[in-house]
Amino acid sequence: MNPDAPLEGLTPEAAVHVSAALRRAGLDAWMPEGEGKWSLPLQFLPDEGRGRGWVELMRLAPGTRLTLHRHHGEVHGLNLQGRRRLDDGRVIGPGDYVYEPSGNVDSWEAVGDEILVLHVVVRGDVDYLGPRGVVERRITAADREAAYRDFCAQRGLAPRLG
């Protein structure tokens, strides 16, 4: 993906939402998160007794896999573009919604030829698991917010979320 073309590969319907989200966040590009994965934060959520959280658009190149991970809070996911295959074999397409309860453990991948754009609301931490369920990495809302602020600083942009 070309960082200077954040709407590249998006359908007109998805591009409208991504353009608005970029403006709201004060960003000029998606935040890279690893090979084939980018994010665009929309909001950071206070605890409210359910754990801090975040809302973001997630962008995955076809074939990109989210490795085994466990959620410490509930997750809501709405596909805006593209498809993803869940561990149970279901293929989730545009307009499909998936709810994941606290404690859910899963992995999934972007499938097909189209870029996947997913709107997610994540409460609580996310543990990425290695062999035998050992936690290899934990991501928190504070981590996500720090990454957003660092990305803004690197690009000379003023953060608008927080």
Secondary structure, DSSP 4 states (H G I P E B T S, - for coil): --TT-TTTT--HHHHHHHHHHHHHHT-SSPEEEETTEEEEEEEEE--TTS--EEEEEEEE-TT-EEEEEEESS-EEEEEEESEEEETTS-EE-TT-EEEE-TT-EEEEEEESSSPEEEEEEEES-EEEE-GGG-EEEEE-HHHHHHHHHHHHHHTT------
